[in-house]
Amino acid sequence: MELLQEIGLPETGDFAAANEQNPRGFFEDIEILNTHKQFYEDVAVHPMLPLRETAFESEAADKCKRKLKGIVERRFAETNGGIWGFKDPRTNALLPAWRQVFTQKEVVPKYILALRDPASVAVSMGRQNKNGKAMAELVWLSRVSDALYHTGGNCFVLHYEHLFTDKAEQIMSSLAGYLGLQTDKAEAAVQKVIQTSLNRSVSESYKVQNPHVSNLYSVLRNIEGPIVEELKEIQESVQNIRSDLNNHMGWVDFANQQYGAISSSGPSKEAFRALECKISELVEARNQLVCNNRDYKAQIQNLRKDLRKQRMQVIYTGNSERANVENNSKEVKSLKNKLVSQEKRNLKLTNSISYRLGKMLVDAVYKPGRNTLLLPFRVIGLILSKTVVKKWA
């Protein structure tokens, strides 16, 4: 869904929150997800087991279709009648209900069959749910055959593993054209969304045991895009698969009875839903704390960067001030030297005969009286002092 949004599919509804295992989010419409889950609860069928066609003639199916109809109306209102989409693995089995809703609302849907290598699915489900690989193969077979049967093979086959190869851009461009989205954004979408670390396709050299799974996948693995030439072969294969599955529906019914008995012997549905809601709230709170933690870490990193910048600025400013002080000290020292030199010149000037004689004459003119009467004696004294200095010299 993230890739589809990057090539122009609008985001509608509320998505399931991200968690530690899937930090980028699930991109699954919560309202559709809960409606599908509720239907399985109402018909008391385990979500990994096939559904009988009679399940869609029940009151639970009518309730489910009413909810789906309301969702379709709201999603088209959100997009002003434009294109929108959703994903959920349970959709394959619930396509009979969806097709009735689409017909009532005059909607022409386009289907994408996102496939994973069944060997990888078997290993992955064996790890996560502790189910046997044989059970995982049957779940893959049931869901894929349901999708092909209910759509009549009119779907775009997309291989999960191929998105991590150099074919990815071509695949997304072809898918964008199939859906009427923006083909020119395929390259940018792949570069932004696809990361090697997201590739969870592992098979551990496991070989699929179920012949129906091997045969169906051997045909589908060669298709990348709409099913055309292989359509008849796939339809025949699907008919054989469904026939064999129907021959074993007695075991499926027994398994569902045991599942229903276990469910009814436990807490009531209301108590279970209340507990489920409480768990969802706690998970949401935990996810919010994780997000907040990331934000705080980012803020701390930014503050550290700012602190380093400020320290560098202080160091630079300190060096600059130190340089200014040194320059000022040199200037003060130079001025002191000039002052001492000037004082020496002044002292020499004031002690000179010409300066002293000139001062006597100025005093005699501008301060007459005593200075005028003493002028001859002072001049004689000045001449005698000069003579004595020269004689001693």
KAZI-V527440 format. One record per residue. N is the residue number from 1. RES is the residue in one small letter. OMEGA is omega as a letter, one per 20 degrees, with the letter a starting at -180 (* if undefined). Layout:
<<N	RES	OMEGA> <N	RES	OMEGA>>
This chain:
<<1	m	r> <2	e	r> <3	l	a> <4	l	r> <5	q	r> <6	e	r> <7	i	r> <8	g	r> <9	l	a> <10	p	r> <11	e	a> <12	t	r> <13	g	r> <14	d	a> <15	f	r> <16	a	a> <17	a	r> <18	a	r> <19	n	a> <20	e	a> <21	q	a> <22	n	a> <23	p	a> <24	r	r> <25	g	a> <26	f	a> <27	f	r> <28	e	a> <29	d	a> <30	i	a> <31	e	r> <32	i	r> <33	l	a> <34	n	r> <35	t	r> <36	h	r> <37	k	a> <38	q	r> <39	f	r> <40	y	r> <41	e	a> <42	d	r> <43	v	r> <44	a	r> <45	v	r> <46	h	a> <47	p	r> <48	m	a> <49	l	a> <50	p	r> <51	l	r> <52	r	r> <53	e	r> <54	t	r> <55	a	a> <56	f	r> <57	e	a> <58	s	r> <59	e	r> <60	a	r> <61	a	r> <62	d	r> <63	k	r> <64	c	a> <65	k	r> <66	r	r> <67	k	a> <68	l	r> <69	k	r> <70	g	r> <71	i	r> <72	v	r> <73	e	a> <74	r	a> <75	r	r> <76	f	r> <77	a	r> <78	e	a> <79	t	a> <80	n	r> <81	g	a> <82	g	a> <83	i	r> <84	w	a> <85	g	r> <86	f	r> <87	k	r> <88	d	a> <89	p	a> <90	r	a> <91	t	a> <92	n	a> <93	a	a> <94	l	a> <95	l	r> <96	p	r> <97	a	r> <98	w	a> <99	r	r> <100	q	r> <101	v	r> <102	f	r> <103	t	r> <104	q	a> <105	k	r> <106	e	r> <107	v	r> <108	v	a> <109	p	r> <110	k	a> <111	y	r> <112	i	r> <113	l	a> <114	a	a> <115	l	r> <116	r	r> <117	d	a> <118	p	r> <119	a	r> <120	s	r> <121	v	a> <122	a	r> <123	v	a> <124	s	r> <125	m	r> <126	g	r> <127	r	a> <128	q	a> <129	n	r> <130	k	r> <131	n	r> <132	g	r> <133	k	r> <134	a	r> <135	m	r> <136	a	r> <137	e	r> <138	l	r> <139	v	r> <140	w	a> <141	l	a> <142	s	a> <143	r	a> <144	v	r> <145	s	r> <146	d	a> <147	a	a> <148	l	a> <149	y	a> <150	h	r> <151	t	a> <152	g	a> <153	g	a> <154	n	a> <155	c	r> <156	f	a> <157	v	a> <158	l	a> <159	h	a> <160	y	a> <161	e	a> <162	h	r> <163	l	r> <164	f	r> <165	t	r> <166	d	r> <167	k	a> <168	a	a> <169	e	r> <170	q	r> <171	i	a> <172	m	r> <173	s	r> <174	s	r> <175	l	r> <176	a	r> <177	g	r> <178	y	a> <179	l	a> <180	g	r> <181	l	a> <182	q	a> <183	t	a> <184	d	a> <185	k	a> <186	a	a> <187	e	a> <188	a	a> <189	a	a> <190	v	a> <191	q	a> <192	k	a> <193	v	a> <194	i	r> <195	q	a> <196	t	a> <197	s	a> <198	l	a> <199	n	a> <200	r	a> <201	s	r> <202	v	r> <203	s	r> <204	e	r> <205	s	r> <206	y	r> <207	k	a> <208	v	a> <209	q	a> <210	n	a> <211	p	r> <212	h	r> <213	v	a> <214	s	a> <215	n	a> <216	l	a> <217	y	r> <218	s	r> <219	v	a> <220	l	a> <221	r	r> <222	n	a> <223	i	r> <224	e	a> <225	g	r> <226	p	r> <227	i	a> <228	v	a> <229	e	a> <230	e	a> <231	l	a> <232	k	r> <233	e	a> <234	i	a> <235	q	r> <236	e	r> <237	s	a> <238	v	r> <239	q	r> <240	n	r> <241	i	a> <242	r	r> <243	s	r> <244	d	r> <245	l	r> <246	n	r> <247	n	a> <248	h	a> <249	m	r> <250	g	r> <251	w	r> <252	v	r> <253	d	r> <254	f	r> <255	a	r> <256	n	r> <257	q	r> <258	q	r> <259	y	r> <260	g	r> <261	a	r> <262	i	a> <263	s	a> <264	s	a> <265	s	r> <266	g	r> <267	p	r> <268	s	a> <269	k	a> <270	e	r> <271	a	r> <272	f	r> <273	r	r> <274	a	r> <275	l	r> <276	e	r> <277	c	r> <278	k	r> <279	i	r> <280	s	r> <281	e	r> <282	l	r> <283	v	r> <284	e	r> <285	a	r> <286	r	r> <287	n	r> <288	q	r> <289	l	r> <290	v	r> <291	c	r> <292	n	r> <293	n	r> <294	r	r> <295	d	a> <296	y	r> <297	k	r> <298	a	r> <299	q	r> <300	i	r> <301	q	r> <302	n	r> <303	l	r> <304	r	r> <305	k	r> <306	d	r> <307	l	r> <308	r	r> <309	k	r> <310	q	r> <311	r	r> <312	m	r> <313	q	r> <314	v	r> <315	i	r> <316	y	r> <317	t	r> <318	g	r> <319	n	a> <320	s	r> <321	e	r> <322	r	r> <323	a	r> <324	n	r> <325	v	r> <326	e	r> <327	n	r> <328	n	r> <329	s	r> <330	k	a> <331	e	r> <332	v	r> <333	k	r> <334	s	r> <335	l	r> <336	k	r> <337	n	r> <338	k	a> <339	l	r> <340	v	r> <341	s	a> <342	q	r> <343	e	r> <344	k	r> <345	r	r> <346	n	r> <347	l	r> <348	k	a> <349	l	a> <350	t	r> <351	n	a> <352	s	a> <353	i	a> <354	s	r> <355	y	a> <356	r	r> <357	l	r> <358	g	a> <359	k	r> <360	m	a> <361	l	r> <362	v	r> <363	d	a> <364	a	a> <365	v	a> <366	y	r> <367	k	a> <368	p	a> <369	g	a> <370	r	a> <371	n	a> <372	t	a> <373	l	a> <374	l	a> <375	l	a> <376	p	a> <377	f	r> <378	r	r> <379	v	r> <380	i	r> <381	g	a> <382	l	a> <383	i	a> <384	l	a> <385	s	r> <386	k	a> <387	t	a> <388	v	a> <389	v	a> <390	k	a> <391	k	r> <392	w	r> <393	a	*>>
